[in-house]
């Protein structure tokens, strides 16, 4: 699943390619992925333009010239593919090295007046497109906690108070911290030296500060290197993300820890495969 760094990379790369272009046509191949009636959805977008692309957590927010907003969530297997005469730019979940788009997984096609197209592919059909007004958008935003980059330590301490769950489940909850997924939670906990099974209430002040700084460092570095490559993830430049060489625990079950040489352990926690070093993390 694309996480905050991958979605931010897609946002930045699409920003200079589709903003300001008039939408000529929309083809909905799978109504399930549209969270409104198809006729209303099409009418609200055709002959309009995107004026901005923003993001909260892993949710993309496309501002439209009619003062509505298009929300796009890739979920587990969503892909955004931009096609024009000169380039193919794709970002999201597993992408073929020899793509043939549109294909049987193409669920929505948005065509611009210059002939360029934006495709939404989704193998498992968990992603969605949703039209909202400003009031509805503000309500949705309230379901997201602050992102690591915008989080003050004092606020972080407040968020941690009276939480009784394990730290892995806590960090995956978008209402507490937005944008973190399985990869970057495991990596942040390793950098902070905290075992994912630990209860939030067990963290002392020093550990709270370490984890606070680790989240920021891991996310900043992942954005800098355009995300993590796994299962052929490619960003919207069509390039593979290259944060993978910096991974310390995620996806390295049974391999030696890069710090202490202890074997990395994988367990299931909070419903997710979870990786940690038994020696470096306590």
N, C-alpha and C positions, 0 to 999 in steps of 0.2 A: 504494500500500500504506500503510495506517495505520502510523505509527511511534510512538515512545514518547510524545510529547505527545498524540497523538490517542487512543491506548489508555488513557493516564492520565485523560484527560477522560471517556472512556466509563466507566472504573472509578468515578470520583467521582460521576458522575451516576446510575449504576445502584445505587450503594451504599445510598442512601436510599429506594429503590423496591422492591427485591426481598429485601433481608436481613430475615429473620424471617417470611417468608411460606411457608406449607406448599405443597409441590409436589404437585399433584393428579394430573397426567397428563403423559405424554411421548409425542409422536408422532414417530417416526423415519421420514422419507421417503427418506433416502439413507444406507444402512448404511456406505458408504465413508467417511463423515466421523466415524464412531464408532470409536474405537480399543479396542473390546472387544465381546464378544457382546452383542447387543441386549437379550436377556432379563436378563443380569446388570446391564447399564447401567440399565435401567428399574427393576429391583428395588432398586437401590442409591439411587435418587433419589426415587421416589414415596413420599409421606407424610413426606419429610424437609424440612429447611429450610436455606437458606443462612445462615450465621452471620457471614461476613466475605467481603470481596472484596479480594484483594491483586494484585500484579503484579510480575513480574520481566522486565525488558526489554519485549518486545511480547507477552508471555504473561500472560493473565489467570488468576488462581487463585481459585476459589470454594470456600471452606471449607464443608463440609456437616455437619449436626448428628450424623451417624453416624461422624465422625472420618475421613471420606474427603475427597478434594479433586477438584473438577472443573476441568480445565485447558481453556481455550478459546483457540485461536490463530486470528486472522482471516486470516493470510497475506495474499495479494494482493487478494482480492475478497470477503472475509467481511464480513458486516454483522450487528449485534445490534440487534433492534427490540423495544422494550417497548410493549405495547398494553394499555390498559384503557379503561373507559367514558369517561374524561375526557381522555385524552391519548395521543398517539403520540410516542414518543421513540426516535430512531434514531441509530446511530453506526457508522461503518466506511467501507468503500469506496463509490464512486459511488452516490448515492441519488437516485432520481427526485424531481423537484419535485412530482409528483402520484402518490404511491405507492399501490399497491393490494396490501395485504398481508393474508393470505399470498398468494404468487404462485408461478409455476413454478420460481423459484430458492430457495424456502423448503425447507430440507433437514431442519430439526428444529424442533418446536414444543413448548415447555414451558409447561404451564398451571398457574397457582396456584389455591389454594382460593377466592380472592376473584374469580376470573374473569379476572384479568389474565394476559397471555401474554408469553413471551419467545421471539422467533423468531430462528433463525439462517439467514440467506440467504447463498448463496455461488455466484456465477456460474460460476467456473472450478473449484470443488470442491477447492481446495488446503487450505482451513482444516480444523480438526479439533476434536473434543471428546474428552477422555480422562479416565477415572477412575483415580486413584492413591491409595495410602496414604501415610503420612508418610515412610516409608523410601524409597519410590519418588520422592516429590517432592524429597527432599533430594539424590538422585542426579541428577535432572534439573537442579536448581539449580546443580550443579557444572559444567554445560556453559555457564553464563553468567558473563561477567566482570562487574566492578563497573559501576554506572551512573555517568555523569558527575557527578551530584550527590553521590555517596558516595565519590568517588575522591580519595585523597590524592595530592599531587604526588610524594611519594617512591615510592608504589605505581605511579604512572604511569610514572616513570622505569624501574622494574623491568620493567614490561610491555613497554616499548620496546626493552629490551636484546636484542641479537643477532637482531633481526627484519630479514629481507632483502627483504621484499616492498615494494610501493609503499604509500604512506600511505593511499590511498583503500581499497584492498583490506583493509588492516590494520584500519581503523576500521569497516568493514562486518562484520567477523568478530565474531560475538556472544560468542565465547570470550574475546576481548580486552576489549571494551567492549560492554555490552549496551544495546539500545534504539535505537542509532543506525542510521538507514537512509539512503537515497540523498539525500533532501532535506537533512537536517541535517548530514550529512557534508560535502556541497558548501558549505553555508553556513558551517560551522565553519572549513573550510580557507580560505575567502575572508577571513573575519574575521581569521584568523591570518596571512594573506599567504603561504600555502604552496600551491604548485602540487600538484594531486592525483597527478601522475606521480612526484613525488619519492620516493626510497627512504626508509624509516623510518630507516635507519642514517645518512642524510645530514643529519638534523636536529641542529642544535647546541642548546645548553642554552637559549638565548634563544627559539628557535623551539619547542622542547618546551614551554616555559612559556606561550608565546602560544597554542599549540593547546590546551593544558590549560584555560586560562581561557576560550578561545573556545567550546569544547564546552559548558562549564557555562553561559555566558551565552546561547548560542543555545537550548539546551534549556529553560532557565528561562523565557526570554521566550516561547518557543513554547507552553509549558504555560500561562503567564499569559494568552495570547491564544487559548487553546483549540484550538491546532493550525493547520494550513495548509489553505487551500481550494484544491483542484485537482480537476478532474473531478467537480465538485458534491459534494465531501466535506461531510458534515454530521455534527456531533457528536451525542451522545445527548440533547441538549436540542432537537434538530431544527434547530439553528442552524448556519450555515456557519462553519467556523473562519476566523479573521481575522488569522492571522500572515502571510498571503500578501502583504500590503502591505509587509512588512519584508524580503521575499526579495531578495537582492542578485545572485545568479547562477542559482539553480535555476529551470529553465523559461524562461530569458531568452536563449537562444541567438540570436545575431545582433543583440541589442539593445545599447544603449550602457551601459557600466558606470556605476553611479550615483556613483562616486567620480572616475574618470579619463576617462570617455567613450570608452574603448576598447571595441570590440565583444566581447561575451561569446562564448566558444568552447565548442562541445560536442563531446566525443569519447566513444568507448566505452572504458571502463576497468573492469577487474574484472567484466566482463559487464554493466555498467550505463552508462546515459547519464550523462555527467559534465560539469559546467559549471564554467568558471573564467574569470578575467580574466587575459589574457596579461601585462598590465602590473602590476597590483596583486599578483599572485601569482608568486613566483619559487622 
